[in-house]
Amino acid sequence: MGPFRTCLLGRLDRGYAAYAECAACGQPPSQVLQAAYFDTVNPYPPALRCLLEAVGPQRVVFGSDYPHVTGAEDRSLEALQRVGLEPEAMEAVLWRNARDQLGLL
């Protein structure tokens, strides 16, 4: 799941509260998405900052859309570096979160 959804969480939560039929979901979108993982496929630093602020680096994994024609690891990595994460958070996003989620090593 890419970062764009997190930029809409305020609006989604407001809609959840405004429509009675949304109560069947049991939780507002901002709480539901706290259990999801997101990728960094959008190489736009402001969108990545929004994502990281909304869910924290522990819920984000590196992604580039490669081998799709628009995918490029270098652009995704450069955008992530421009966000200015602390080294431990950067390590988590680049590989540790995926390793842990997949149960590797």
C-alpha positions in Angstrom: 0.0 0.0 0.0 1.6 3.3 -1.1 1.8 6.5 0.9 -1.1 8.4 -0.7 -3.7 6.8 1.5 -2.2 8.2 4.7 -2.5 11.8 3.3 -6.2 11.3 3.3 -6.7 9.8 6.8 -8.3 12.9 8.3 -10.9 12.9 5.5 -11.5 9.2 5.7 -11.9 9.3 9.5 -14.4 12.2 9.1 -16.4 10.2 6.6 -16.3 7.2 8.9 -17.8 9.3 11.7 -20.4 10.9 9.4 -21.9 7.8 7.8 -23.7 5.3 10.1 -23.1 2.4 7.7 -19.3 2.8 8.3 -19.8 1.6 11.8 -19.9 -2.0 10.4 -16.1 -1.6 9.9 -15.7 -1.4 13.7 -12.8 1.1 13.6 -12.0 4.3 11.8 -9.6 4.0 8.8 -6.7 5.6 10.8 -6.8 2.7 13.3 -7.3 0.0 10.6 -4.3 1.3 8.7 -2.1 1.0 11.8 -2.0 -2.7 11.2 -1.0 -2.4 7.5 2.4 -2.2 5.9 3.2 0.5 3.3 5.9 0.8 0.7 8.0 3.7 -0.5 7.0 3.3 -4.1 6.1 7.0 -4.5 9.5 8.8 -5.0 8.1 12.1 -3.7 9.6 13.1 -0.3 6.6 15.1 1.0 4.4 12.0 0.4 6.9 9.8 2.2 7.1 12.2 5.1 3.3 12.1 5.4 3.4 8.3 5.4 6.2 8.1 8.0 4.5 10.6 10.3 1.1 8.8 10.0 2.2 5.2 10.6 5.8 5.4 11.7 8.9 3.8 10.1 8.1 0.5 11.7 5.2 0.0 9.2 7.1 1.0 6.0 9.1 -1.1 3.7 11.2 -0.1 0.7 9.6 -0.4 -2.7 10.4 0.9 -6.2 7.8 -0.6 -8.6 10.7 -2.2 -10.5 10.6 -3.9 -13.1 7.6 -1.7 -14.1 8.6 0.9 -16.7 8.2 3.7 -14.1 10.0 1.8 -11.3 13.6 2.7 -10.4 15.3 1.7 -7.2 17.7 4.7 -7.4 14.8 7.2 -7.5 13.0 5.6 -4.7 16.2 5.4 -2.6 17.1 9.0 -3.3 13.6 10.2 -2.3 13.8 8.2 0.9 17.2 9.7 1.7 15.8 13.2 1.2 13.3 12.6 3.9 16.1 12.6 6.5 15.3 9.5 8.6 17.6 8.6 11.5 19.9 5.7 10.6 18.0 3.1 12.6 14.7 4.1 11.0 16.3 4.1 7.5 17.6 0.6 8.2 14.2 -0.6 9.3 12.6 0.8 6.1 15.3 -0.5 3.7 15.4 -4.1 5.0 14.7 -4.9 8.6 10.9 -4.5 8.5 10.6 -6.8 5.5 13.0 -9.3 7.0 11.0 -9.4 10.3 7.6 -9.4 8.6 8.6 -12.3 6.3 10.2 -14.2 9.1 13.7 -14.3 7.5 16.7 -15.2 9.7 
